[in-house]
Amino acid sequence: MVSEETIRNRVIRIIAATRFPFVDQQDWGEGYVTTVNDEVKRRGIDTEEEVVYPSIVITKPDGRIQEIADVALAREVAPSSVARWKLLSEKAGVGEKEKKFFLYVPPKSEEKTQKLLESNKISYAGLRVYKINDRILSVTPITTPDAEYDHHRT
């Protein structure tokens, strides 16, 4: 049996490899670097209490954070995750009108996640559902408040 954490780490790597940037994306920032925090924690965010490791961190050539993506498990779609999501949103760069924070959640948790984000005034660029079916990962956009063109499906 594959553990929940192992599956999450695999999902993180696939999302990073296929969506940051998309295979056919032409407007990816020159010199942007995509860093994955899986079994190995590579790029954290310092807080007063601890270092927080988002699932995926995209940095500009000078090392400043441009985008952040986080992959949540079903049990993490809860009020207890709001502080983490708020921090990750605050640390992300700004897109067209929202913070470049993307949140990936399992099926049947998208409505609850969106309510938590919006009722807590967390700026985000995209809410996505990830699903594994017959060993294939799919990602479905739920909402993209920052830009309509970002509705890619994999």
Secondary structure, DSSP 8 states (H G I E B T S, - for coil): ---HHHHHHHHHHHHHHHHTTBTT-S---TT-EEEE-SSS----EE-SS-EE--SEEEE-TTS-EEEEEEE--GGGSSGGGHHHHHHHHHHS-B-SSSB-EEEEE-TT-HHHHHHHHHHTT---SEEEEEEEETTEEEEEEEE-SS-GGG----
